[in-house]
Amino acid sequence: MADSDLLIIGAGISGLSMAHYAAAAGWSVQILEKEHRIGGCLHSHRFTGSLDGFWLELGAHSAFNSYSHLLAILESLHALERLRPRAKVGFRLFADGAVRRIPTQLSFSELLLAPFRLLGLIKTGRSVAEYYGHIVGPRNYAAVFGPAFSAVICQSADEFPADALFNPRPRRKEVPRGFTLPGGVQTLAEIVAGSSGVRVALGQTVTDIQHQGERFVVRTDSGDYTTRALCLATPVAVTTQLLRPEFPEVAEPLMEVKTATVETVGVAIPKSRLTLPLVAGLIGRNEPFLSVVSRDTVPDPSYRGFTFHFRPGRLDEAGKRDCIARVLGVPGDLPASMNMIEKLNQLPALRVGHGERAQAIDGLLAGSRLALTGNYFTGIAIEDCVARSRQEFARLQHELERICPPCVKGGTQNLRWFKKKA
Ligand SMILES: Cc1cc2nc3c(=O)[nH]c(=O)nc-3n(C[C@H](O)[C@H](O)[C@H](O)COP(=O)(O)OP(=O)(O)OC[C@H]3O[C@@H](n4cnc5c(N)ncnc54)[C@H](O)[C@@H]3O)c2cc1C
């Protein structure tokens, strides 16, 4: 049975950043990942064969110079020079069957009052529709802002908490405002996974966790692992399921967090077949898709790539193909051999009041060697995940130092454990 100071379940950016912090502190770290690739939602599909070298994003597509925790990790790994600015092409709306410039869809008379409506308005406790709808006006919200926010978070934004959508953060001016990397944002995950001392075992689905004496025992399809501290960096639904038998009181508040599913389809098309202007993406209004993310931000000499994020359950495969051809204006049908790739994405569907739930979860974790990180605490952006991992690692470090002050490694004194299910 392999043993470690910290075992992390999930090799998305939350788990990888947690591993980076722990390994940098000298802990022995093991990550278990169910897929045969790392990155989770950082998923850059890299084509082979005739499209060798071309990639497109099936998940996250951009990081920003306000992502200070992420940038600090990249800096410590001497990787800042690998960042590439995204080409400055704009977003457009796809509405009423056509591609439209955003300003043509706005009511400027309604917008004029926005600065006054903002006065004294508090974000916390309000949904995106309540808060931003009030500021920009109901017509602008329905025509532009609602669809745009939904495109950003890949789910209907209306009921999402306003304070979990955009968090103001200081920017690092020497870093490109919006960036990606050669090979796409999955490269970020690969860089962090390369941190010295981080071990990742792929193809390891965790099915059960238990605490026995001073150790957690983690079971996968192919064997057991033991660890002094355990971190779950899995999507919230998986985390809930894994915690439920052994840590029911922590699982309980998590059960209330719903999951939004997105049916993602990426397609690579020869440039010569398209007349669509260069775009960063299209925002769908009253369409079966929430957004289309384009590769035009990283131009390629021969191909253009588009990733459609479809609302779940609306279209079958043929319907999606028709929709893609219609939106991209590809003459004739898309050939069946089209370079098309599918993925099911999942994100937490946060609701107003989630901040208090997250605080309650932190209260339950306090004093234990069980850590939770992910995109269901303060927000879903990559930076929210890394910041959460930083915070959880600091807590774990404090817990272990408290029981064994001179030597963090090897301490054996018991910490507070959760009540076992009767
Ligand atoms: C379509 C889309 C676009 C986005 N765009 C952006 C963007 O442009 N910028 C931005 O900042 N954010 C964006 N986000 C949000 C951001 O990418 C995610 O919130 C973040 O990457 C989540 O990271 P995570 O590590 O918490 O979870 P995940 O990436 O979901 O990773 C969890 C990992 O756990 C693994 N796992 C699950 N179950 C098990 C198990 N039983 N055993 C072992 N391993 C398991 C999974 O395989 C996965 O690798 C986007 C998200 C999506 C879906």
Ligand as a Chemical Component Dictionary entry (heavy atoms), coordinates in Angstrom:
data_LIG
# 
_chem_comp.id                   LIG 
_chem_comp.type                 NON-POLYMER 
_chem_comp.pdbx_formal_charge   0 
_chem_comp.three_letter_code    LIG 
# 
loop_
_chem_comp_atom.comp_id 
_chem_comp_atom.atom_id 
_chem_comp_atom.alt_atom_id 
_chem_comp_atom.type_symbol 
_chem_comp_atom.charge 
_chem_comp_atom.model_Cartn_x 
_chem_comp_atom.model_Cartn_y 
_chem_comp_atom.model_Cartn_z 
_chem_comp_atom.pdbx_ordinal 
LIG C1  C1  C 0 -16.589 24.809 -20.917 1  
LIG C2  C2  C 0 -15.868 25.534 -19.813 2  
LIG C3  C3  C 0 -15.224 26.740 -20.076 3  
LIG C4  C4  C 0 -14.551 27.407 -19.059 4  
LIG N1  N1  N 0 -13.841 28.543 -19.353 5  
LIG C5  C5  C 0 -13.065 29.112 -18.413 6  
LIG C6  C6  C 0 -12.171 30.156 -18.754 7  
LIG O1  O1  O 0 -12.038 30.529 -19.926 8  
LIG N2  N2  N 0 -11.420 30.720 -17.752 9  
LIG C7  C7  C 0 -11.529 30.296 -16.455 10 
LIG O2  O2  O 0 -10.855 30.864 -15.587 11 
LIG N3  N3  N 0 -12.329 29.257 -16.112 12 
LIG C8  C8  C 0 -13.083 28.656 -17.064 13 
LIG N4  N4  N 0 -13.864 27.577 -16.744 14 
LIG C9  C9  C 0 -13.912 27.113 -15.342 15 
LIG C10 C10 C 0 -12.684 26.311 -14.944 16 
LIG O3  O3  O 0 -12.076 25.730 -16.067 17 
LIG C11 C11 C 0 -13.061 25.183 -13.976 18 
LIG O4  O4  O 0 -13.898 25.648 -12.946 19 
LIG C12 C12 C 0 -11.808 24.578 -13.336 20 
LIG O5  O5  O 0 -10.870 24.211 -14.319 21 
LIG C13 C13 C 0 -12.222 23.392 -12.477 22 
LIG O6  O6  O 0 -11.073 22.771 -11.986 23 
LIG P1  P1  P 0 -11.146 21.638 -10.852 24 
LIG O7  O7  O 0 -9.796  21.093 -10.722 25 
LIG O8  O8  O 0 -11.807 22.190 -9.647  26 
LIG O9  O9  O 0 -12.183 20.561 -11.418 27 
LIG P2  P2  P 0 -12.036 19.646 -12.693 28 
LIG O10 O10 O 0 -11.301 20.361 -13.760 29 
LIG O11 O11 O 0 -13.410 19.158 -12.986 30 
LIG O12 O12 O 0 -11.113 18.447 -12.228 31 
LIG C14 C14 C 0 -11.595 17.399 -11.426 32 
LIG C15 C15 C 0 -10.783 16.144 -11.750 33 
LIG O13 O13 O 0 -11.237 15.085 -10.910 34 
LIG C16 C16 C 0 -11.201 13.885 -11.680 35 
LIG N5  N5  N 0 -12.075 12.905 -11.038 36 
LIG C17 C17 C 0 -13.423 12.911 -10.978 37 
LIG N6  N6  N 0 -13.867 11.844 -10.286 38 
LIG C18 C18 C 0 -12.782 11.139 -9.895  39 
LIG C19 C19 C 0 -12.598 9.939  -9.128  40 
LIG N7  N7  N 0 -13.621 9.245  -8.615  41 
LIG N8  N8  N 0 -11.323 9.502  -8.933  42 
LIG C20 C20 C 0 -10.244 10.192 -9.444  43 
LIG N9  N9  N 0 -10.384 11.331 -10.154 44 
LIG C21 C21 C 0 -11.632 11.818 -10.376 45 
LIG C22 C22 C 0 -11.715 14.348 -13.030 46 
LIG O14 O14 O 0 -11.414 13.402 -14.049 47 
LIG C23 C23 C 0 -10.988 15.668 -13.191 48 
LIG O15 O15 O 0 -9.738  15.523 -13.829 49 
LIG C24 C24 C 0 -14.542 26.875 -17.747 50 
LIG C25 C25 C 0 -15.185 25.653 -17.484 51 
LIG C26 C26 C 0 -15.837 24.983 -18.504 52 
LIG C27 C27 C 0 -16.490 23.648 -18.213 53 
# 
loop_
_chem_comp_bond.comp_id 
_chem_comp_bond.atom_id_1 
_chem_comp_bond.atom_id_2 
_chem_comp_bond.value_order 
_chem_comp_bond.pdbx_ordinal 
LIG C1  C2  SING 1  
LIG C2  C3  SING 2  
LIG C2  C26 DOUB 3  
LIG C3  C4  DOUB 4  
LIG C4  N1  SING 5  
LIG C4  C24 SING 6  
LIG N1  C5  DOUB 7  
LIG C5  C6  SING 8  
LIG C5  C8  SING 9  
LIG C6  O1  DOUB 10 
LIG C6  N2  SING 11 
LIG N2  C7  SING 12 
LIG C7  O2  DOUB 13 
LIG C7  N3  SING 14 
LIG N3  C8  DOUB 15 
LIG C8  N4  SING 16 
LIG N4  C9  SING 17 
LIG N4  C24 SING 18 
LIG C9  C10 SING 19 
LIG C10 O3  SING 20 
LIG C10 C11 SING 21 
LIG C11 O4  SING 22 
LIG C11 C12 SING 23 
LIG C12 O5  SING 24 
LIG C12 C13 SING 25 
LIG C13 O6  SING 26 
LIG O6  P1  SING 27 
LIG P1  O7  DOUB 28 
LIG P1  O8  SING 29 
LIG P1  O9  SING 30 
LIG O9  P2  SING 31 
LIG P2  O10 DOUB 32 
LIG P2  O11 SING 33 
LIG P2  O12 SING 34 
LIG O12 C14 SING 35 
LIG C14 C15 SING 36 
LIG C15 O13 SING 37 
LIG C15 C23 SING 38 
LIG O13 C16 SING 39 
LIG C16 N5  SING 40 
LIG C16 C22 SING 41 
LIG N5  C17 SING 42 
LIG N5  C21 SING 43 
LIG C17 N6  DOUB 44 
LIG N6  C18 SING 45 
LIG C18 C19 SING 46 
LIG C18 C21 DOUB 47 
LIG C19 N7  SING 48 
LIG C19 N8  DOUB 49 
LIG N8  C20 SING 50 
LIG C20 N9  DOUB 51 
LIG N9  C21 SING 52 
LIG C22 O14 SING 53 
LIG C22 C23 SING 54 
LIG C23 O15 SING 55 
LIG C24 C25 DOUB 56 
LIG C25 C26 SING 57 
LIG C26 C27 SING 58 
# 
